[in-house]
Amino acid sequence: MIVTFIVPILLWLSQCVFAAVTQTGTACVVTPLNTGTSADDSTQIMDAYKRCGNGGSIEFTAGTFYIGKVMDWSNLKNVDIKILGKWVWSTNIQ
């Protein structure tokens, strides 16, 4: 009975895509929270800018990145940015 319950949960978790910033040296790879427009990816994007935005590279993987707040890009210096996914901005940014 427990196995019947655990297997579907493990399958579901393996299909979920969680936002993350993976860093190797000065290279960051960012994945979106999901493919919809409900979860804000701004925090992960700003984290990548902070970690790799000065003399490094940042790659945004395929998927939809939802931007729900103002992001400061003024500290980016000599950085290569590769956007493979789609960026969608909220229409209600304060």
N, C-alpha and C positions, 0 to 999 in steps of 0.2 A: 504494500500500500504506500509506504514512504517513497519507494523508488518511482512509483507512478507519479507522485507529486514533484519530486526533485528533478527528474529528467526534463519535463517541460520548462521549468524555471531555468535550468542550465542552458537549454537551447535558446530561450528568450534572451538571457544575458549575453550569450555569444553573438547575437545578432544586433545588440544595441551598440550605438556609436557614441562614445563619450568624448566631450571636448578635452583636448589635452595639448600641452606644449611639450614636445620631445626635443631635448637639446643634446647635440653632439658637438663639443667644442663651441664654435661661434655660429653653428648652424642650428636653426630651430625649424621644426615641422609642426604645424597647427592643424588639428582636426576639429570640425564643427560639433556642437552639441547634438544636433539632429538635422534632419533635412527639411524641417518646417520653419515656420516663422514665430515660434513661441518661446524659445529659450535664447537668452542674450549671450552672444559670444564675445562681447566687448572686453570682458576681463581677460580672457585667454589671449586675445589679440594684443592687448596692452602688455601682458606678461611677456609675450614673444618680442615685442618692441624693446622692452626693458632688458631682456636677456641677450638678444642678438642684433639689436638695432644700431649698434655702433661697430662698424667694420666687419659685420657678419652677413648672414643670409637668412631669409625667412621664407618658408614655403607654406602656402595655404592649400591643403589637399582638396580633392573634389568633394562636393557637397555644398550645402547652403549655409552661409554664415549670416546670422541675424545680428544687426547692430542696433542696440536699444539705448545707447547713451553716447555722449560726446567723448571723443578720444583725442588725446594730445599726441600729435605726430611731430612736434617741434624738436624732439631729441634724436630723431633718426639722422645718422651720419654714415655715409659710405656703406650703404646696405643694399644688397640685392634682394628684391622681393618678387616671388613667383606666385601668382594667383591662379590656381587650377579650378577653384570652385566659383560659386556665385555669392556676391555680397548683397544683402537686402537691408536697407535702412528703415527703421521705424518712422512712421509719419508723425510721431508724438515724442520727439526728443526735447528734453527741457534745456 
